[in-house]
Amino acid sequence: MELFKNPNFNFLRWRWHAIAFSTLLIVAGIGMMVSRGVPLGIDFSGGTIVVIRFENPVSEERVRNAIPGDDEVVQTFGEPGGNEILVRRPQVEAGGSDETLGQAAQNIVAAIQKANLGKFEVRSTEVVGPVVGADLQRRGIYATLSSILVITIYIAVRFRVSFAIGSMIATFHDVLVTLACLVFFGYELSLNIVAAMLAMIGYSVNDMIVIFDRVRENSRLTRREGGLEKVINDSINQTLARTVITSGTIFLSVLALYLFGGPVLEGFAFTMLAGTVATTYSGWLIAPSIAIMLSKRSRPGRARAAAAAVTQQQSQPQPKSRSKAKKARAS
C-alpha cells in the first residue's frame, strides 16, 4: 500500500487516450449489433430452452439433425466433458397458449428419443411466452434509463450541472462498453445481465460521487493553481486507495463467481467483470474530462454576462445626492 500512501499520478494526462479507446470500442460494438442484431436471451425474446445431459458424448450436429425444423439453436452447455446440450426454439406466434409453449419442449425431447442418440435426462426446461418476453424487455429498458435519470438529477442538485452531465455521459459509456464486450464474447442479454448492469450503474455513480465530493471540498478549502483540472486530478489521487480497494475487491469476488459459479451465473459475472473495469477508468477519466470541458465552455458565458451587467449598470444615470437636491430646491 506504499504506492497509494501519497500518490501523485497525472490521470487526466491520459483522458484523450481513454476517450479515443472507448469511442473505438463503442463504435465497433454498435457496428456488430447493427450487422448481427442484439443477441436477446429467452427472457426477452421468448421461446423454449431445454438442457439435456447425455450418458455418452453426442455431437451438436447429430442433435440438430434429430430435431425437425431449421430455427432451433443447438450448442454445448455446462462444463467441458459434461455431455450437456442446450436446445433453444424461438418464440411461437403471438397468441400461443401455455399448452402450446409447453408442447414445444415435449416435441424436442420426443424427437431426440426417436433419433436413438443414447440415454439422456432432461436437466432443465425454460419456457417464456412472446408477450412476457416483450414486457420484460420494455421493463428492463425503463429500469436502466430511469436509474440514470434519477442519478443525474441527484448529482446536479448536490454538485454542479457539469458534474451531472459528465456522470450521465460516463454512465452511458459504461453501459455501451459493457454491451460491446457482451457482443464480442457472444453473450445473450437476459434478466441476469440487466441486474448486473443496474448494479454496475449504482457502483459507477457511487465512485463518481466520492470523487466529486472530494473535488467540492478541495475547491472550498484551497484555491489551487491550475484551476479545476488540477483540483480534480488531486482529488482522484486522494481517493485512489479507496477506489482501488473497492474495485479490486469487487473484481476478485466476481472473478471467483465467473470461474466457479457455473453456466447459469456466467453471464452475470462476466457483465460485472467488464462493468467494474469500465466504471473504474470512466470515473477517473471520462466523467472528469466531460466536467472540465463543460466548465471551460461555461466560463466565457459567465464572464460575458458579468461584463454586460457592469456595462449596463455604468450606463444608467446616477441619482443625485440629497445635498445637491436641497441646493437645487433652495436656488
Stockholm file with secondary structure:
# STOCKHOLM 1.0

chainA/1-331         MELFKNPNFNFLRWRWHAIAFSTLLIVAGIGMMVSRGVPLGIDFSGGTIVVIRFENPVSEERVRNAIPGDDEVVQTFGEPGGNEILVRRPQVEAGGSDETLGQAAQNIVAAIQKANLGKFEVRSTEVVGPVVGADLQRRGIYATLSSILVITIYIAVRFRVSFAIGSMIATFHDVLVTLACLVFFGYELSLNIVAAMLAMIGYSVNDMIVIFDRVRENSRLTRREGGLEKVINDSINQTLARTVITSGTIFLSVLALYLFGGPVLEGFAFTMLAGTVATTYSGWLIAPSIAIMLSKRSRPGRARAAAAAVTQQQSQPQPKSRSKAKKARAS
#=GR chainA/1-331 SS CGGGTSCCCCGGGGHHHHHHHHHHHHHHHHHHHHHHCCCBCHHHHCEEEEEEEESSCCCHHHHHHHSSSSCCEEEEESSTTSCEEEEEEECCCTTCCHHHHHHHHHHHHHHHHHTTCCCEEEEEEEEECHHHHHHHHHHHHHHHHHHHHHHHHHHHHHSCHHHHHHHHHHHHHHHHHHHHHHHHTTCCBCHHHHHHHHHHHHHHHHHHHHHHHHHHHHHHHCCCTTHHHHHHHHHHHHTHHHHHHHHHHHHHHHHHHHHHSCTTTHHHHHHHHHHHHHHHHIIIIIHHHHHHHHHHHHHHHHHHHHHHHHHHHHHSCCCCCHHHHHHHHHC
#=GC SS_cons         CGGGTSCCCCGGGGHHHHHHHHHHHHHHHHHHHHHHCCCBCHHHHCEEEEEEEESSCCCHHHHHHHSSSSCCEEEEESSTTSCEEEEEEECCCTTCCHHHHHHHHHHHHHHHHHTTCCCEEEEEEEEECHHHHHHHHHHHHHHHHHHHHHHHHHHHHHSCHHHHHHHHHHHHHHHHHHHHHHHHTTCCBCHHHHHHHHHHHHHHHHHHHHHHHHHHHHHHHCCCTTHHHHHHHHHHHHTHHHHHHHHHHHHHHHHHHHHHSCTTTHHHHHHHHHHHHHHHHIIIIIHHHHHHHHHHHHHHHHHHHHHHHHHHHHHSCCCCCHHHHHHHHHC
//
